[in-house]
């Protein structure tokens, strides 16, 4: 009896020590991510995709000043100021935090980071619902937290981690509901799914694919056991949990499109108008740009860093445990779906991969866990550390400079500060040569008409002839022209004629701030 107990102890204690070691690694990974957040916490939102970051911040800024919630204002393309995309869940939370005294830029970064680290909770719930070992959760969690993709974007002023958190919550509690059939799990899943698709409509569908496969698995089990024939109504509750978020998302899209159509530029930003931009073409789906440049050379590197090849190869180790192998196959599918559905968006924007990189990370983490499950703990740990090292080294080479850089010398940031100081607080700006970036409008703290390059000559003619008509009741306080990116056609001549004779209020690089009225 004593020898049996000793044998059990020899098997259990190494596993317990390994689990504690992995918990320590996860704590260190979280500490590193937190240090990265703190290092650039008060940095202007100009490090990467600044137009998207400042657009989100601009919405939050005007929410804090009493703007409407549903038809929230993003005053960058003229009057009417409302061009809603996602429902402003993230922005509302940031506004509440900033109202407590935290600078708005920092508040946005903190909330994004909180959602990122918060993803570990639904991930744990999901793994328990699927009856995966704690070691599997820890392996996936460590790779997730140290992924360059998430370490960087989790410290930006963007909605990505918010949508990821709620979508992952939906999947976790949907899986839990399929396991326990509790009304509480169903209610949490429905609420999380609705918030997920409202936070960002392109993030949730990937998780719905995984949830749909879990649902089909349950239906197949009920069919083969004969239970589905006896009680066909059993499929209705989980089907509602799966479908309701899409109904909520569809209703919001209809509403937001209706609001956008009230603005001449906004009418070109509806879901119908942007269908080609969002989904891309069939040529893009089979192009080397997608498969080589985006998936292989960008997305996998952003997920695993310099360890991308070993990590992908390691996914095959999940075969050592059948349960993990099937899960890894589903995860690979979920990783690929967004590339094949929202093709152009994923080609154009690297931050879109925050919606699906988690799945390829999960597949690799399950491979590591499968190795450990065969009692090759040392080998599994070495493989895990190899991936972590590759991630950290890549983050240092690709992203560290963006975290530590000083962007306050940029012309658009400086001219915005001049506009804030030299134009009346209750006035608006006309911004030309910035496409429709929100950077100037946000840092100037002014409502603006920042004219997109893709608006045609006729619009520019009408706008320059009578700019106040495009600014509604907010008087024009100044005109900003940035010549480097001004359209190089007839529109440039129109702009030069329009600002001729106006007093110069400030200059920064290629950007000039002109008085609203001519001399």
ABEGO torsion letter per residue (X at the ends): XAAAAAAAAAAAAAAAAAAAAAAAAAAAAAAAAAAAAAAAAABBBAABGAAAAAAAAAAAAAAAAGBBAABBBBBAAEOBABBBBBBBAAAAAAAAAAAAGBBAAAAAAAAAAAAAAAAAAAAAAAAAAAGBBAAAAAAAAAAAAABAAAAAAAABBBAAAAAAAAAAAAAAAAAAAAAAGBAAAAAAAAAAAAAAAAABAAAAAAAAAAAAAAAAAAAAAAAAAGAAAABAAAAAAAAAAAAAAAAAAAAAAAAAAAAAAABAAAAAABAAAAAAAAAEBAAAAABAAAAAAAAAAAAAAAAAEAAAAAAAAAAAAAAABAAAAAAAAAAAAAAAAAAAABAAAAAABAAAAAAAAAAAAAAAAAAAAAAAAAGBAAAAAAAAAAAAAAAAAAAAAAAAAAAABBAAABAAAAAAAAAAAABBAABBBBBBGAEABAAAAAAAGBBBBBBBAABBAAAAAAAAABAAAAAEABBBABBBBBAAABBBBAAAAAAAAAABGBBBAEBBEABBBBBABBX
